[in-house]
Amino acid sequence: MEPKTRGGARPGAGRKRQGSESKTATVSFVCTESEKQKLREMSENSGLSQSQYICMKLFSPARP
C-alpha cells in the first residue's frame, strides 16, 4: 500500500482567522436600477468591491 500524499493537516492550511471585529452582518437597501449601475461603476473605478466602496464613503472622515 502506498503512503498517502494528499489531504490531512498542513501548516498554514484552512480558513484564516479574522480580526477582532469580523464582518458578519448584512445590510440591504432599495435603489433604482440607474443608482445600482452608478454604484457598480463608481466601485469598479475605485478598484473596490461595492461593499468596500459603500463602507469607505460612510465611515471615512470627510475631506474639506
Protein Blocks (a to p, Z undefined) as FASTA:
>chain_A
ZZdfegjjdehiajddddfbdcfbdcdddddfklmmmmmmmmmmnopafklmmmmmmmpc
cdZZ
